[in-house]
Amino acid sequence: KLCGYLNKLGIKGPIKTWKSRWFFYDENKCHLLYYRTAQDINPLGSIELSSASFDCKMENGEGIFEIRTPSRVFTLKAISKQAMMYWLQQLQMRRWEFCNTKSRFPVGSSQLVNEPLSGRTSRCRICQLLYVVDNEDFLPLVKTPTEAVGLKAASLPAPQTSTALQNISLKHPWTEIQNTVYNICGSKQLWGTNENVFSFDEFQEHPVNLDEEQEADMEAGCAVKEGTLEDGRMEPRLNWIRKARWKNSGFPGSHEELSRERNQMDKVSVLQQQILTLTEEVKSQKELVKLLHKALEAAQQEKRVSSMYLTAAEDKDRLELVRHKVRQIADLTSRLEALEQEKKELEQILTLRDSHIQELKEHVQLLMEKNHAKQEVIMALTEQMARELSDPLQEDNTVTAETLYKQQEEIEHLKDDIDAYKTQNQFLNSEIHQVTRLWTTVAENEKALLMKCACLQARNCQMESKYLTVLRKLQEAVPGLPSSYAELVKNLIQESLQWDVKEEAEEVLSFELTTALCSSSEYDEYGFMTVPDYEIEDWKLLAKIQALEIKSNKLRSQEIVEKPLHDRWNSIGELNPCAELKSLIRSGIPVEHRQRVWRWIVSRHCSRLPDHYQRLLQQSRSTEHPACRQIELDLPRTLTNNKHFSSPTSQLIPKLRRVLLAFSWHNPAIGYCQGLNRLAAVALLVLEDEESAFWCLVHIVENLMPADYYSDTLITSQVDQRVFKDFLSEKLPRLMAHFEQYQIDVSLITFNWFLVAFVDSLVSDILLRVWDAFLYEGTKVIFRYALAIFKYNEEEILRIHDSVEIYQYLRFFTRMIMDGRKLMNIAFNDLNPFPMKLLRNRRSMHREELEAELCELEQIKAAYVKERAEQGP
């Protein structure tokens, strides 16, 4: 067992003092308890070792080490360097055992409580063996200093302090009183007195020449008294002390062993030392009891006065008592004034004496300086005479010998310092190694808990999604349900669509834990609503189902997909076009890197002109553009599902207005086209700076999209719709045949996809992944994702056999795409690739056909106008 006396550094105001304390390790709680003496029953305090670290510095002094807990630093001092290293090594080992046992079997679990003692002991031995094997490279095991640690140290007297009261703890008076009363009661019974505990007679000093049997009886009685403790954890420690004292006592059974270990003189000296220790302790306890008597007398005096006042029958008697007390107070006040006057006079006398003493000190200092100067003169003359009389060679030999002697002494000191630093370095290396391993274990446990939490959250989202899906199916079958069931389904749907306030509060409380796990909230990091607020009841339910499925997919892919992707992005320094970067961008750019990558993409294709944007703003302020009215009409209709644009007072709306006006002056051929507002809004959300958003809009319209894509006729946009129908027939022939069978024109749905690059069509997370690849690769990404969207929902569409229902489904089916990774794999892996050259050829072919049709239409229109003119009014 780990126990022994150590000096603990205590602080009394500005004064630091060393106090002797008995330290004992509690293996159940991994606490280091400390007492004033080994005979005390209640500890003065404890040090938690499970979260503590240990440190020793040679500069502090020999035997001094520190225990650093999160709340306090304890400075302790052992009697020797060996004892210090033993304590540090044993504390490391006990902390290692406790942390490993706790990590395997949490405290409070039935497995640990019901585990047999033998199993726990064997596991502790295994932990000790692992500790020894793991730390043998740093610091070898220190031999146990039996004279300072263990049972033998418990039987020896406590180290002496300068005064008896210095070792008393003023921070724990009640504990001191309990221990004192306990020790007094135990001593009184052994000495045969039956008087009151607080009687001064029993504190008379006992003669020093107590024989060995009396001393042994006294120690045995203390040990027996200590065995009757309420705290079961302290019984083993006291039993050890009792056994040790029994072995060291003078009973007949142990006399032969003592004679073999030490001679009779040593035994007598030890007993005398114990007698002196007990005498000093009795003196200190007498002083403490005197203080308690004074406090008791004051309390009894106050009690007598109060009882007299309460027992007075008439008001006159009580008034007389009050007057008597007033007179006493007046007398005391006058005495206090006289004492204060006397104090002032004494202070004046003291001041005069201090000034006189200061003068004398100055005079003495002057005499000492004169004496010192005379001594220096004498020494100088003596040395001069010695040099003149001595032989020069002998003088050199003397100087050389003195120098060598000083150097040898310095070398010895340096060797001692090197040995001390080596030992300190070995221990600190072992401490760093062990703390690092403990920290790694905690980090792995935390990571496992985070993963378990993510899996449970994902599973919960899936279950809730299935529940809402069942409710939706029941809602569709409402006409066939009884009225009571239909009302119940309606109430359940309304409850499910309401925001769960309790769940939101729990997520706020666990925000730090779930931030890395994509915790659900009302808005995402760019301000888009995670659950769009639709007016149609069925759409609201579908939006809630979709949000739950998206959250579940995020949680499941967090560790497997998202974390490796983040690590790869974090390892990229300077951006350069390459196949790896292209693959990373297609997989989606993390939020923390998206702004930097978008700025880099735009800067590669657009050479910023200095102050160009500011000049355009100045021009828009001085001259009103024809498109200004249309821009003002479209501003409130921009990204209504985003909190940064849904409010008329939002700070981004003025920025969006300035970006659109600047672009209308920058490109007069286009000016403004409906749809540019949504492109610029997405750029503002990601890039934040309005000038960067302006150049991003320029890059999209002038570099990525073909010419005339946003012109008045939108001719190129119409061409892309024909090209897309060709690709749809080639890649998804079954779906295209289904559309033709029910006369579905997909361009009514897809035209807006191409014009605004899926803004307001896809959920924000998938939309921004599409934009990542779109900004880097161009418009072929839009074709790929448009085909992937139809492929993703192909089976659902083929099951619908009504043209009206197909159109209704196509209006919102993009919002039901929940797995962005699956959509990305379909777009770039499952569909056969088509190069940009093929896209340009198809565009030129369909453009010629469309221009011919438009020309023919113009001729028909002109002939019709001519015919109407000839017929007259």
N, C-alpha and C positions, 0 to 999 in steps of 0.2 A: 504494500500500500504506500501511496505517495503522501508523506506528511513530514513536517519539520518546522523549525523556527527560521524565519527570515525577517530582516529589517525592512519596514515599509516606510516610504517617504510620505510624511503627512505635512499639510500646509495649515498653519494657524495665522491667517492674515498674510502679512508679508514675510513671516518667519517660516522656514522649512526645517522640519525636525525628523529624525529617524526614530521610529517606534518599533519595538520588537513585537512580532505577531506569530502565532502558531497557525500554520497553513495546512489545510487538509483537502485532498481532492475527492469530490463527490462524483463517482463514475456514472450514476443514474442520470444526472442532469448536465454533466460535463462542466461543473462549476468548481472553482477553487475558493473554498470557504476560509476565512481567517478569523482567529480568536485572539484575545489578549494573552491568555495562557492556555496550556493544554488541558487544564482542569475546568475551564469554562464550559457551560452547557449550551449557551446561545451564541451564535456567530455575530461578529460586528458587521460583517458584510460578505459579499461574494463577487467573484470575477467570472464572467461567462467566457469560456474558452472556445466554444464551437465557432464563433465568428471573430476570434481574436488572432493577432499576429504577434510574434516575438522578435525582440531586437536586442542586440548587445553592442556597445561601443566602447572601445578601449579608452576613449577620452573621458568617459564618465567615472572611471576608477575601477579597481579590481573588485570583481564579484557583483557589479551592478548590472542589472538587465531590466528591460521594459516589457510590459504586456499591453499591447494596444488594442482596445475594444472600440467599436463604433462610437461610444459615448464618452470614453475616458481613457487616459493613459496612466497605468500603475507602474511606479518605479520601485523595484525591490533590490535587496542587497543580500547576497549569501556570504558565508564566513570565509570562503575561499573561491578561487577560480574553478577548481574541480567541482565544488558543490554547485556553482552557478551553471556550468555546462551540463551537469547531471539534471538539474531542475529543467533547463531549457529542452534537453533531449527528451526527458520523460513527458513534459507537457506537450511537445510535438506528437509523441507517440499516442498519448491519450486523446488528443484532438483528432488524430487520424482514425483511431478506432471508433470514436463516437460518430464522426461524419460518415464513415463507411457503413456502420451499422444503421444509422439513421436513413441513409440513402436507399438501403436495401429494404428495411422494414421501418416504415414511418412510425413515430411515437403515437401511441394510442391505438394502433392496430391490434386486432385480436391475435395475429400471428406472433407478434413480439411478446404480448402479455402471457400467452399460454405456452410460450416456448420453454422447454426444460432448461434448468440452470446449466446443466452439462453442455447442452448445445450452444448456449450463449458463451460459455467459457471457451469452448473449442473455437468458436468463430473469433473471439477476441485474440486467442493465440495465433490464429491464422493471420489476422490483421497485424499483430506485432511482428510476425515473421516477414510479411510483405513489406512492412515499414523498414525493418532492418536490412532486407535485401535491396530495397529501393534506395536507401540512404547510405549504404556502405561506401559508395564512391565519394561522398562528401565529407562525412564526419564519422569516425569509428565510435562504437559504444563506449561511454564513459563508465568507469567502475563506480559502484555505489559507495559514497562516503558515509559509512555507518555511524560515524561520530556526529554527523550533522543532519541525517535524513533517516526516517523510519522509527521503529519502536524504541530503539536505544536512545534516540534523541528525545522521545517523549518522556522517558524516565529521568532525564537530566533536568536541572533547573533552567528556567528561562534566562536568556542573556540579560545582564544588568544594564540599567539605564542610568543617566546622571542623577536623576531624582526619582522618587517613588511616584509622584503625581504626573511626571512627564509622559509615562507610558499609558495613562488613562485616556480613553477615547471620549472627548467632549461632545462628539456628534451623536453618540448613541448612549445617552445617560440611562435610559430605562434598561437597556441590555446590561450595562455595567452594574446597575443596582441589583438586577436579577442574579447575575453571576456572583456578585459580592455576598448577597444574602445566602445563596446556595453554599458558597465556600465557608461562610461564617457558621452556618447551621451544621455543616459537616464537621468542622473543626470543634465546635462546641460539644457535640455528642461524643467525640473521641476524647476530649479533655474532661468529660464528666460533669459539666456545668449544665444546670437547668434554668438559667436565668433568661431574661428577655433578650431577643436578638440585638436590640439597640442599646443594651446596657453598656455603660463605659467600663464596668468592672472586669468584664471578660476580655477587654482589650489590653489588660496589663501584660507587659512583656514577659514572656516565659524565659526561664533561664536557658542559657546557651548550651549547657552541658546536659542536654537530653541524651538518654542512652539510645542505642540503636533499635531496641524493641519498641520504644515509644514512637520513634520516627516511623518505623515500619507500620505500626498500628495506625498512625495518623494517615499515611499514604494509602493504606488498604481501605480505611474508612472512606476516604475521598473517592476511591475507585468504586466502592460498593454504592455510594450515593450517586455517582455519575451513571450507574447502570440503570437507575429508575428514571429514564428520560421519556418524554412524550414523543419526541421525534425518533422514529425507528431507524432513520438513516444514520444517526450519530452513535447508536449502540456499538457497531463494530469498532469505531475509533476508540471509544472508551474501554472496550474490552481489551484492545491491544495495549492501551496504556496500563490497564490493570494487570495484564499478564507480564508486561515489562517490569512494572514495579514489584510484582510478586517475585520475579526472578532476581531483582536487585535488592530485595528486602533482606532482613536478618533472620528469617525464620529458620528453624533447624533443618528443614528439608533441602534448602538451597545453600547452606553454609559451605559445603565442600566445593561446590561449583565456583562460589565467589573466591574461595581461597586459591583455587587453581588459576583464576583469571587475573587477580590483582592481589597485592599484599595488604596487610592490615592498615598500613599508613594511608594508602590511597583511599581505602574505605572510610576511614575516619575523616579525611579531608573532604570527601564528597558529602558526608553527613553534615559536617560543619557548614559547608557551603549551602546545603539545603536549609539548615537552621537559620543562617543569615538571610537567605532569600525569604523564608516564611516570616522572619521578624520584620523585614522591610515591608513586606506585603501587609502585615498586621498594622504597621504604622500608617501606611497609606489608607487602609480601610478605616482606621480610627478617625483620620482627618475627614474622610468622606462621611462617616456617621455623625461626626460633630456638626458638619454642615447640615445634614438632614435633621439633627436635633434642633438646630436654630430655626430652620424652616418650620418644624413641627411646633415649637414654642410660639412662634409668631402666629401660626394658624390657630393654636389653642387660645391665645390671648384674644384674637379677633372673635373667636367663637364665644368666649365668655362675655365679651362686651355685647355682642349681638343677642345672646340669651338674656342678659340683664335688661336690655332695651325691650325685648319682646315680652318678658315676664312682668314688666311694670304695669300695675293695675290701672293707674290714672294717668291722665295727660300731664299732670304736674310733675310726676316722677320722671316721665320720659323727657319733659322739657328740662328738668334739672340735669338729667344725664347728658342731654345735648349741650347745655350750657357748660357742664363740666368738661366735655370734650372740646368745646370752643375755647375755653380757658387754657386747656392743655395745648391746643394748636397755637394759641397766641404766645404761650410761653416758649414753645418750640420754635416759633417764628423769631422771637426776640433772641433766643439762643443761637439760631442759625445766622441772624444778622451779626451777632457778636463774633461768631466763628468766622464769618466771611471777612469781617474787619480785621480779625487776627490773622486770617490767611493773607490778606493784602499786605499787612505789615511784614509778615514773614517773607512774602514774595519780594518786597522791597529790600529786606535784609539779604535775602538770597541773591538778588541782583547785584547788590554791593559786593557781596562776597565773591560772586562769579567774576565781577570786573577785577577785584583784587587778585583772584586766582589767575585770571588771564594775564594780568601785569606780571605776576610772579613767573608764570610760564614763559612769557616773552623774555624775562630777565634770565631764566634758566636756559632758554634756547640760545640766547646771546652768549652766555658763558660756555655752553656746550660747543658752539661754533668756534669760539676762541680756543677752547681746549683742543678741538679737532684740528684747527689750523696749526696749533703748536705741535700736536702729534705728527701731523704730516711733515712739518719741518724737521722734527726729530728723525722720523723714518727716512726722509731724504738724505739727511746728513749721515745716518747710520749706513744706509746703502752705499753712499759715496765712499765712506771709510772702508766698508767691506770690499768694494771693488778695487780700491787703491791697495789694500793689504793682501788680497787673494791673488792666486796665480790665474792668469787668463785661461789656461787649458782646463784647470779645475772648474772655473766658472762655466766654460762651455759644456763640460760633462754634466754639471748640475742642471743646467738649463735643458740639456738633451734628455736627461733622466726624468725630470719633471714633465717634459712634453710627452715622452713616451708613456708615462704613467697615466696622464690625463687622456691620451688617445686610447689606451687600453680600457680605461673606465668607460669612455664614450662608446667604444666598440661593444663592450659588454651590455651597456644600456640599449644600444641599437639592436643587438641580437635578441634581447628580451622583447623589444618592441616588435621585431619581425615575427617572433613566435606568437606574440599576442595577436598581431594582425592576421597571421595565417589561421589561427583558431577562429577568430572573428569571421574571416572570409569563408571558411568552411561551413560554419554554422549558418551564416546568411545565405550561402548558396543552397544549403539544404532547406532553409525556410522558404526561399523563393521557389524552389522546385516543388515543395509540398503545397504551398499556397496556389501555385499555378495549376497543379493537378486537381486540387479541390475546386478551383474556379472553373476548370474545364468540365468537371463532373456536373457542377451546378448548371453551366451553360447547356450541356447536353440534355439534362433533365428539363430545363426550361424549353429547349427546342422541341423535345418530345411532347411536352404539354401543349405547346403552341400548335403542333401538328395535330394532336388529338382534338384540340379545340376547333381547329379548322375542319377536320373531318366531321365532328359532331355538328358544327354549324352548317356544313354543306348538306349533311343528311337531314337536318331539320328543315332547310330550305326546300329540299326535294319533297319531303313529306308534306310541307305546307303547300307546295305547288300542286302535288297530286290531289290534295284536299280541295284546292280551289278549282282544279280541273273537273273533279267530280261534281262540285257545286254548279259549274257551268253546264255540264251535261244534264244535270237535274233541272236547271233553269230552262234549257231548251225543251225538256219534256214536261214543262209545267202544265200545258193544256190537258195532258192525260193524267195529272195527279189530282188527288182530292184537294179541296180548298185549304184544309188545315195543313197538309204537307206543303202545298205551294206557298203558304204564308211563312212557314218555318224556313223553307229554302230561301225565300226573299230576305228574311231577317238575318240568316247566316251570311248571305252575300254582302249585305250592308255592313255587318260587323267586320267581315274580312277586308273590306275596302277602306275601313277607317284606320288611321295611323295608330299603331300600338304605342301608347305613351309610356307604358312600363318598359317595353322593350327598348324604346329610345333612351330612357333614363339609364337602363343597364348598360347600353352601348356607350353612353357618355362616361359612366363610371369606369368602364374597362377600355377607355380609348387607347391608352398606351399599349395594352396587350393586343388589341385587334387592329391597330393601324396597319401593321404589316400583312394582315390577313384580309385586307379590302373590306373593312366593316361597312355595313349598309347604312346609308343615311338618305335624307330626302333629296340631296343634290350631290353630284360628283365633283371632282376637283376642278372642273371647268364651268360649273354652275348649271349643268343640264339636270333636269329632273330625272331621278332614277325610276320613278313611277309616274308617267305622264297623266295629267288630269284631263281625261276625255269627258265629253258631255254624254256620250252614249254609255249606258250602264254595262253592256256586254263588253265594250272596248276597255272600260275601266278594269273589269275582271281579267281580261286578257293581258293588260299592261302589268297588273300585279303578278300574274303567273310568270310573265316574261322576266320581270325584275328578280323574282326569286330564283328562277333557273339560271340567270346570268350570274347572280351572286354565288350560287352553288358551283357553277363551272369555274369561277375565279378562285374560290377557296380550294377546290380540288387540284387546280393546276398551279397553285401558288408555289409549292415546293418543287414540283417536278418540271415545270415549264418556265414560270416567271422568274424564279430565283436564278437559274442558270443563264437566262437571257439578260437579267440585270448584271450579273457578273461579267458577261461578255461585253456589255456596253461600258461598264466601268473600266474595263481593261483597255478600251480604245482611247488613244490620245488624240493626235491630230487626224482629222477626217480626210480621207483620200478615196476616190472612186475605185472600187474593186468588187470582186464577186462576193466576198464575205460581207462587205457593207450592204450590198444589194439584198443579200439573204436576210440580214438583220433588220433592214428597213421593212422588208415584206412581212416579217414576223411581228412588227409593231415596235415603235420607239417608246421606251419608258417615259413617264411624265417628266422626270427630272432632266432628261436629255432632249426632249422633243423641241423645245424652243431653240436650243443651240443648233440642232441638225437642220431645222427649217431655215434658219438664218443662213446657214452655210449653203444649202441648196439654192436659195434665192440669189445669194451673192455670186454663185457660179454662173448664172444665166443673165443676171441683170447688173449692169455696171451703174452704180449709183452716181448721179450727177450732183455735185455739191450745191446745196441750197435750192435744188430743183423743187422739192416738195414745198418749201416755204414760199417760193415764188408763185406756185400754183394756188396756194391758200390765199396769198395776197390778191391774186387775180380774181379768185372767187368772191372775196370780200368787196372788191371794187366794182365788179360787173356780175350781174345775175345771169346764171346759165339757164337756157331753156328747159333743161331737165330738172331744175331745182324743185319745181312743184311735184313732179313724180317721185323724186327722192324723199320729200317730206311725207308723201302719202305712204311710201313703203317702209319708212323707219319704224312705225308702231307695229308693223306686221312681220318684223324680223325676229326669228328665233323666239317665238312666244313661249317655248318650253324651257327657256334659259333665264335664270334669275337676274343676269346682268343686262338683259334687254327687255324683260317683261314689264319693268317699271318705267314710266315716262321720265322719272327723275334720275335714271341710271347714268353713271358717269361715262359709260361706253357709247351711249347714243350720240352725244356731240362729237366724239371721236369718229364714229362711223359716218356721220354727216360730212365731216371734213374730208375723210378718205374718199368718199364717193364724189364729192364736188371736185376734189383735186384730180381724180381720174377722168372725170368728164371734160376737164380742160386739157388734161394730158393727151387724151385720145379723142379728138373731136369727131372722127369718123363714126365712132360708136356712141360717144357721149355717155348715155346711161341706158341700161337694159334691165328689165325686171329679172332678178336672179343674182345680179352683181352684189346686191346688198347682203345676201346670205353668204356669198363667198368671202366678202370683206369682213363680215362678222366673225366667221370661224377663224380667219387670220388674226383678227384682233384678240380673240380669246386666248390663242396660243402664244402669239408673239408679244402681246401687251402694248408694244410701242406702235403708235399709229403710222409713223413713217415706214416702219418695217412692214406693217400690214398693207400699206399702199403699194410697196414694191412687190409684195407677194401677189397682190391682185394683178399687177402689171405682168408678172411672170406667168400667171395662169392664162390670162386673156391673150397675150401677145406671143407667148412661147409655147405653151402646152396645147392650147386649143387651136384648131385650124382657123384660117382667115374667114371672115364673115360669119363666125359662129354666133356672135351677139349683134349682128347687123339688123336693120329694120325687117328684112325678109326672112332672117334666120335660115337661110338656104342650106348652110353647112350642117346645122342641127338636124334639118330634115333628111339630109343625105346620110348622117350617122344612124338615123332610125332605120333606113332601108338596109344599110350595111349590117346593123344588128340583127335584123330579121333573117338575113342570109346566114349569119353565124348561128342563130338559134335553130334554123332548119338543119344545119350541118351537125351541130353538137347535140341537140336535143330533138330529134325528129318526131318522137312520140308526142312530146308536149306541143310542138308546132302543129302537128296534124290535129290534135285535140282543139287547139285554138281555131284552126280553120274550120273544123266541123261546126263549132258554135259561133263562127264569125266574130271572133275576138280580135280587136286591133290593139296589140300590146303597146304600140307607140303612144296611145293615150295615157299609159302608165309610165313608160320608160322615158318619154321625152323630157320630163322634169328631172329624172335621174341624171341624164347626161348634161343638162343645162346648168345644174348647180352642184354636180358631183356628189349626189346622194344626200345633200343636206336636207334635213327634215324628213328623210325617208328611213335612215338607219339609226339605231341607238348610238349614243355618243361614243362609246368605247369602240365599237366596230367602225363607225364613221371616221374617227381619227386614224385608225389603222389603214383604212382605204386611202385617206389623204396622204399618209406617210409615203406610200408607194406611188400614188398619183403624182405628187410633186417631184419625185425622183425619176420616174420612168415615163410619165406622159399619159395620154388619153387611152392607150391600150389597156391600162389598168381598169378604167371604167367599163370597157367591154368585158374584161375578164370577170369582174365582180358582178356585173349585170347577168351574165350567163350563170355564174355560181349561185346567185340568188334564186333563179328559176330551177336550177338543179337541186338546190337545198330543199325546195318545197315542191318538187315535181310530183311526188306520189300524192300529196294532199290535193294538188290541183287536178290531177287525173281522176280523183274520186268524185269531183263535182261535175254534174251533168246538166247544168242550167246556166245560160249565158249571164243572167242577172246575178246569180250567186257567184259566178266566176269573177265578174267585175267587182262585186262587193268584197270578195276575198282579196283580190289584187290591190284594193285600196289600202289595206293595212297589213298585208302578209309580210312585208319587209320588217315591220316592227316586232314580228314574232320570231325573228332569227335570234337565237340565244347563245349559240356556240360560235364565237368569232374565230377560234382556231380551226374548227371544222370548215367554216366558210373560206378561210384563207387557203387551206389545203385543197379544196375544190377548185378555187380560182387559179392557183399556180401549179398544182400537181395533177389533179384528176383530169381536167380538161386538156385536150391536145393543144399544144402551144401554137400560136399564130404570130408570125413576125410582123414588125412594123411595115415592112415592104408590102405584104399582102393587104394590110389595112389601107395603105395609101392607094394601091391599085383599085380596091373595091370602092373607095371614096371617089376616085376620078371617074370610074365607070358610072356610078349612080349619079354623080353630079351632072354628067353629060345628059343622061336620061331625064333628070329633073329639069335641067335648063331647057331641053327640047319640049317637055310637057308645059313648062311655064310659057315658052314662046308660042306654042300652039294655043294655049289659053288666052294669051294676049291677042292673037289674031282673031279668035272667036269673039272676044270681047269687042275688038275694034269693028268687026263686021256687024255685030249686033247694034253697036252705037250708030254706025252708018245707015243701017236699015231703018232704025227708029227715026233718024233724022230725015230720011227720004219720005217716010210715011207722014211726017208732019205732026203737029200737036193733036 
